[in-house]
C-alpha cells in the first residue's frame, strides 16, 4: 500500500505541475478571465433560479393566486441570462485569441534567439506545428475549458444545494449516482490525456516529414519516391488518427457513463419521488422542481466531462509549447560588454588551439587548430568533406562555442564581443544559399537594410544578374516565391546580398558551386576587390575558386594539416596535390 501511495504522489504532483504550465499562459489575462467567470456565474444563477420560479408558478396555480410576477421573472431571467452569455462569449473569445497571440509571439521570438546547435537536430516542420496547431488547442483550453470548468462546478454545486432544500432523501439518491459517475470518469482521464499527447506528437512529426519532403520535391520526383514519401507522411497521420481514436473512445465512454448515470438518477428520482408524493412526504411542485434540477445536472456533468477532455488537450499543448523555453539561447547583447574596434592596420582574426564538438562525447569537429587570418586578403580553406571547414565558420559567427582554446578578433576574445557587433562586421553566404520569403529587394536588403538602390543594382551587376532582374515584370519588387528562380540564380542572389556593401569580413561557404564560368570569373574579381581592404574566407571544393588566394589552409579530420600558397602546397603537401589532381586542376599556373 505504501508503495502504491509513493507511486501515486509523483504522478499527482506532475499533473498539478502540468496545470500550472497551462495557468502560466492564462495568468496575464486573469482579470479578463475573472470578468468572464463573473458573467458565467450570472448565467448559471439564472439557470439555477428557473426551476424554483417554475415551482412558484405551479404552487400559484394550485392555490389559485396570480402567477404573473413569477412568469415575468422567468422572462427576465431568460433575457438576462442570454445577454450575459453573449457578452461572456465575446469577451472570452477575444481573450483566447490574445493567449494564442502571446504564445505564438513568445515562441517565435525565442526560436529566432535559440542557438543554432539546438535547432540542428529538430525538424522545422515539428517546430512549426507547435506554433500553429498546439496554440489552437491552448486557446480552447484557456478561453473555454477553464471557464466551463468553473461554471460547471458552480452549476453542479448550486443545483445540489437547491435540491437539498427541496428533499434530502432524493438528494442522497442523486449523489450516489454522481459519485459512481465521477469515479469512472476519473479513472478514464489519465489514459485519455496520454492518448491526446501522443496524437499531438504524431501531428508534429507529420509536419516535419511533410516539410522535409516538400523541400526536396525535385529529388523525390526524380527518384520516383512519391509513393514512399506519401507512405511516410501517411504513416504519421495514421498514428495521429490511431491515438486520437483512442482518446475518442475514452471520451465516448466518459460521456456515455455520464449520460447513463444522470438518466439512472432521473429514473430513481422519479420512482422514489412518486412514492414520497403518494405518502404526502413531498409536494408535486417540489418533485417537478427537483426533476428540473436533475435534468439540469445533465448539462454541468456533460460539460465537465467535455471540459476535462479539452483541458487535457490544452495541457498537453502547453507542455509542448513550454518545451521551447528549455532551448538554450544565444547570449543577450545587453548583458555582453561591447568591444571597441582596434587599429584596422593591426587587426587579425586568430584561432588559438581551438577544439570544438557538436555534442558532448562526439568526435571533435575541430582539434587543436591554430590559424592567423590577416585583416586584409583572401584565405581559402580546403579539405575533404567532414574535415571541419564549415565548423570554422560556425565558430566565427558563434553558432558554436569552442570546447577549448579561443578565437580572437582585433586582439579581443570573441566572447567579449556582443553578437550584434560581431555579426555586423561579418557577412556570411552559407552553403545552401537560402532565400528568405519576400521580394528580391527585401532579400538584397536583408543584411544591409539601409543600402541605396544603386548599390543593389551594382551588386546584381557583379554577379551578372542585372539583365535577368530587369526582365522580371516587377523588377526588384518581384516576389521570389512566385518567380522561376534556378539554383544558380538563387546562389547569385545570395552572393549579391553579401556584396551590397563592402564587408569587413566575408565568409563564403561553397558560394560559387553552382555558377557558370563567366559568372564565377566575375565573382572572383569582386572577391579580389574586397580582399584589398577586408578579410575574405572561402570554403570550396572547386579549387579553381581558391588557387589565387593569398593563403590556403588544408584541413583533414578536424586538424590543420598545411598552410601556404597554391604553388607551395603543390610542392609540400600530398593531400593538396591529390585534391588538385582529382579535380583535374593544372599544377602549373
N, C-alpha and C positions, 0 to 999 in steps of 0.2 A: 504493500500500500504506500509505504514511504517512497519507494522507487517511482511509482506512478505519479505521486504528487510532485516529486522532483522533476520529472519529465514534463509535467503539465505547466509548471511555473515558468520555465523559459519560453514555452510556446505562447502562454498568455502575455508575458512581457513583450514578446516580439509583435503580437497582434496590436497591443496598445501603442508600441513604438511606430508601427505602420500607420495607425490612425493619426498619431502626432505628425507624421510626414504629410498626410493629407491636410491636416489643420494648418500646417505651415504655409500652404498656398492660399488658404481661405483667410488666414488671420489678418492680412492688411485690409480686408473688406468686411471685418467683423461688425462694424456699425451698420452697414447696409444689410448684412445677414440678420442682425438683430431686429432692424425695422421690418424685414421680411417675415421674421418669426412672429413679431407682434401682430402683423396683418394676418398671418396664418392663424394665430390664436383667436382673432376676431371672427374669422371664417368658421373655425372649429366651434367657437362658443355659439354661434348662430345655429350650427347643425345640432349641437347638443341640446339647445333650448327648444328646438322644434317638437320633439316628442312630448315634452312636458306641456307645451302650449296646446298640442293636439289633445292631450288628456283633459285640459281645461275645457276645450270645445265639447268633448264627449260628456264631461260632467255637467256642462251648461245645458246641453240637450236633454240629459236625463232629468235635471232639476227644473227645466222649463224657463231658465233665465236667459238673458241676452248673450249671444256669442259674438257679437260684433267686435268688441275690444280684442278678443282672442284671435279672431280672423284677421283683424287689422295688424296685430302684432306678428302673425305668421307672414303676411305680405311684406312688412317692414324687414323682418329677419331675412327673407329671401332676397330683397333688394340690397340690403347692406352687405350680406354675405357675398353676393355676386360682385358688387363694387370692390370690396376688399380683395377678393380673389383676383380680379382683373389687375389692380394696382400691384399686388404681390407678384403676379406672373411677369409683368413688365419689369419690375424692379430687380427681381432675381435673375431674369433673363439677361439683363444688362450686366449684372454682377458676374454671371457665369462667363460672359464674353470677356470681361476685364481680367478674370482669373486666367483664362486661356491666353490672352494677350501678354499678361505679366509672365506666365510660364514660358511662352514662346520667346519673348524678348530676352528673358534671363538666359535661356538655353542657347539662343543664337549668339548673344554677346560672349557667353562663356566658351562656346565651341570655337569661336574665332580667336580666343586667347589661350586655348589649350596647346600644350607643347606638341610639336609635330609627331614626336615619337609615340604619344598617347593615341593618336589617330591612326597610326600606321597599320595596326593590327585590327582595325574596326572597319566594318563595311559602311560607306557613306549612306547607302540606302537604309540601313538599320537605324542610323542616327536621324535621318530624315523622318522616319516613321515615328520616332519619339517626339519630334517637333510637331508633327501633323496629327497622326491618329491618336496617340496617347493623350494629347492635350484635350481632344474632344471628349474622351472618357472622363477626364478630370473635370471638365465643365459640368457634365451631367451629375457627377458626384457632388461637386461643390454647390451648384445652384439649385439642384432639385432634391437629391437624395438626403442631404443634411436637413433641409427644411421639412421635407416629408417625414423624415425620421422623428423630428421633434413634434410636428403636428400630429403624426400618427400615434405617438406615445401619449400626448395630451388628450387626443380624442378617445383613445382606449381607456385611459385612466378616468377621464371625465365621465364617459359612458358607464363605467363600472361603479363610480361613486353615485351617480343618479339612479342606477339600477338598484344599488344598496338601499337608497331612500325609498324605493318602491316595494322591494320584497327581498329580505335576506336569504330566504331558502332558495329562491330561483337564482340569486347571485352565486351561491355556493355551487350550484349545478353548472352555471356558466363558467366559473373559474376552473372547475375540474377539467372541463373540455379544453379550455385555453392552455392550461398547464401541459397537458398531453401534446397539444399542437406545438407549443413553444419548445419543448424538449426535442421533438423530432426535427424541427427546423434548425435548432442549434447544432444538432449532430450533422446536418447536411451542409452547413456553412463552410467548414474548412475544406472539404474536397471540392466544393463549388469554387472557392477562391483559388485553389491550386489549379483547377482546370482553366479558369479565366486568365490567370497569369501565364500559363503555358500557351494558351491561344494567342495572347498578345505578343509573346516572344516569337512565336511562329510567324506572325504578321511582320514583325521586324526583320526576321531572316528572309522572308519572301521579298520584302522591299530591297534588301541588299543584293540578293541573287538577281532579281529583275533589273536593278540599276546597272549591275556589272555586265549582264548580258546585252542590254541595250547599248551600253557604251561601246561594246565590241561587236556591234551588229554586223559589220562587214566581214569580220573574221568568222562569226557564227555562220553567215550565209555561205561564205567561200568554203568553209569546212563541212557544209551540209549538216550542220549541227542544230538546225531549228528544232527538230523533234526532241533531241537530248536536252537542250536548254529549256524547252517548254515543259518537259517532264520534271526537270529540277525545280522550276518555279511552281508547277502544279503540285509537286510533292509537298512543298511547304504550305501551299494553300490548302491541300488535303489535310495536313497535320493541324493547321489552324482550325479547319472545319471540324475535324475529329474532336479536338479539345473543346471547341465551342459547343458541339453536340453533347459532350459530357456535361458541360456546365448547364446546358438547357435541360438535360434530363434531371439533374439535381434540382434545378429551379422549378421544373414542372411537377416533380414530386412534392416540393415545398408548397407550391400553390395548391396542388390537389389536397394535400394534408390540411392546409389552412381552410380551404373551402369545405372539405368534409367535416372538419372539426366544428366550424361555425354552423353548418347545416345540422349536424347531430345535436349541437347545443340548442338550436332553434326548435327542433323536434322535441327535445327533452323539456324545454321551457313550455312549449305548447301543451304537452301532455300533463306535466306537473302543475302548470298554471291552471289548466282547465279543472283539474281535481281540486285545487285550492279555492277556485271560484265557486265550485259546487259545494264546498264546505264553508262558504262565506268567510274564508280567510283572506280573500283578495277580491277587489272590485274588478269588473270587466274593463273599465277605463285604465286601471293600473296595469292589467295584463296586456292591453293593447299598447300602452306606452312602453312596457318592458319589451314586448316583441319588436317594437320600432327600434329600440336601442340595440336589441340583438341583431336586427338587420343592419343597423349602422356599424356594428362591430365588424361586419364583413369587410367594410372599406378600410378601416385602420389596420386590421390584421393582414389583409391583402396588400395594402400599401407598405406596411413594414416588411413583408416578405420581399416585395419588389425592391424596396429601398435598400435592404441589406445586400441584395444581389448587385444593385448599382454601386453601392459603396465598396463592395469587394472589387469590382472592376476599376473604380476610381482609385482605390488604394494601390492596386497593382500598377496602374498607370503612374501614380505619384512616385512609387518606388523606382520605376524605370527612369522617370524624369530626374529624380534626385540622384541617380547613379552618375549623371553627368557632373554633379558637383564634386564627385570624387576624382575626376580627371585632374591631373597635375597641370597647373597653369604656368605660363611664362611669367617672369617677374614683372611687377608693375613698375613702369618708368618713374612714377612719383617717389618710389622708395629706393631708387638706384641713383647714386651720385653721377652727375653729368661730367664726363671728361672734357677737357679743353683740347682743341686741336693744336698739335705742336708744329714746329717749323717744318713746312712741307718738303724742304730740301733734304731733311734728315730722316723723314718718317719712313718706316718699313712695317711690314707685316711678317711676323715670325711665328713659327711652330717650334716649341721647345720641349723635346722629348714627350710628345703627345701620344697617349694611348686612349682609345675610345672603343666602347662596346655599345651595341643597340639594346642589350638586355643583360641583367646580371647573370653571370655564368656562361654567357655566349662567347664565342671566339672573338678575339679583338678584330674590329674592322680596320683600325689603325694601331700600329705598335711602335712606340719609341721613334716617332717621326720628328725630325728636326729640319727646318727649312726656313730660309730667309727670302722674302719676296720684296723686291725694290719698290720704291714709291712710284716709279715710272718704268714702263717696259712691259714686255709680253712674256709671261711664264706659262708654259704648256705642261699639262700633267697627263702622262700616258701610262698604259699598262694593261694587262689582261682584264677581262671582266671580273669583278669582285676584288680588285686589288685595293680598293679604298678611295678611289678618286672622288666620287660623289660625297663620300663621308667627309672629306676635307672641306667641301663647300658647306655641308650641314654644320660643321663646327664653326666656320667663319660667320655664318648667319645665326649661330646659337640655336639652331634647331636641335642640336645635340651638344651635350656638355662633355668635356674630356674626363676620363676616369683618373688620369694622372697627367702631369705636365701642364703646360699653359700656352695660350695664344696671346700675342701682344700686338697691339695696333698703335702706332705713333707713340711707342715707348710706354703705353698704358695697358695693363692686362684687360683682356676682353670683358670679363665680368664687371669691370669698373665703368664700362660704357653702358649708358641706357640703351635699350633696344631701339628706341626711336632714333637716337643719334647714330648708332651703329648702322642701322639699315638705311638711313638716309644717305649714307656715304657709299653704300654698296648697291649695285644694280645686278639682278640675277635673272638669267634666262635659263629655265630648267629644261631638262631633257625631253619631257613630254610636250613642251611648249603649249600649255593650256591657254585658251582664251576665256575671259570672263564674260558672262551673259551681258548683252547690251550692244551698243553700236560700235563701229570701228573707231570713231572718235573717242568714245569712253575707254576703249582698250588702250589706245595710244596715250591717253592722258592718265592712265591708271597709276603709273609710278611718279609722274611729274604733272600734278593737277593744274599747275599754273602756266604750263607751256603755251606759247602762242601758236596760232595756226600755221604760220610759215615754218616753224620748227617741225610740225607734224609732216608737212609735205617734204621737207628736207630729209627726214628720217625714212619716209617711204621711198624717196628717190635713191637713197643709199642702198636699199635692199631691192631695187629695180621693181617696185610695186606701184609707182606713181601712176603710170598709164592705166593699169588694171583698176585702180580705185576710181580714177576719173571716168571710167566707162560705166561704173555702177550707177544706177538711177539716182540714188540718194548720196552718192559720194561718201564723205566721211561719216555721214549720219545713217549709213546702211546698217541695219540690224544683222549681226553676224549669224544669228541662229537661223535666219531665213535665206542667207546667201550661200551660194555654192562655193565653199572655200576648200581648196585642196590641202593636202598635208603640207606641201612645200609652202603654200601661201600662208598657212597658219604659222609655220616656223618663221617666215619673213615678217609677219605682223608682230610676233613676239620679239624678234630682233629689233624691229623699228621702235617698239615700245621702249626698249632699253637705250636706243640711240637718240631719243627725243632731246636729251641734253647730254653733255659730256660727263659721264660718271667718274668719280674719283677711283672707284674700284669696280671693274666689270667682270662678272663671273659668267662664263659661257659653258654650259654643260651639253656637249654634243649639239651645239646650236646651229651647225651647218650641215647636219647629217642628211637632210632632205633637199638641199639646194642644188641647182644645176651649176655647171662650171662657171658660167658668166656671172651669176649672182654670187657664188662663193668668192670669186675674184674681187667683186665689188665690196663684199663684206670684209675681205682681208685688207682692202685699202682703208676702210673705216677703222678696223682694229688697229692698224698701224698708226693712224692719226690719233686715236685715243691713247695708245701706248706711249706717245711722245710726252704726254702730260699726266697720265694716270696709269694705274696698275691694271693690266688685263690678265686674267687667269682663264685658261682654256682647257677643257677636258675634251678629248677627241679620240676616236678610234681611226678616223680618216687622218693619217699622218700628214697628208698634204695641207691640212689646216694648220699644222704646228711646226713645220720644218724651218720656218723663218723666225721662230720665237727666239727671244734673247736668251732664255734658258729653258731647257726641257727637263722635267723631273720624271724619272721612271719608278713606278711603284710595282711591287709584287707581294701578294699575300699580306697586304697591310703595312709593309715596310718600305722605306725609301731605299731603292736599290742603287740608283745612279743619278747624276745631275750633270748637265753640260749642254753644249750646242748640238745641233744635228750632226755635224761632222765629227765632233769629239766623241759623241756616243756611238756613232758608227764604228769608230776605231777602238773603243774601250769596252762596250757592253754587248754581250751576246744576245740578251733578251731583246734589246732595242733593234739589233740587226735582224732578229727573227720577225719582229713586228713589221719592220720595213719590208722585208722580203715577202712576207705573207700578203702584203697589200701591193706588192709589185711597184714600190716607190724606188726610183733610181737612187743608187748610193752615191752618185756624183751629182752635185748641184752647181 
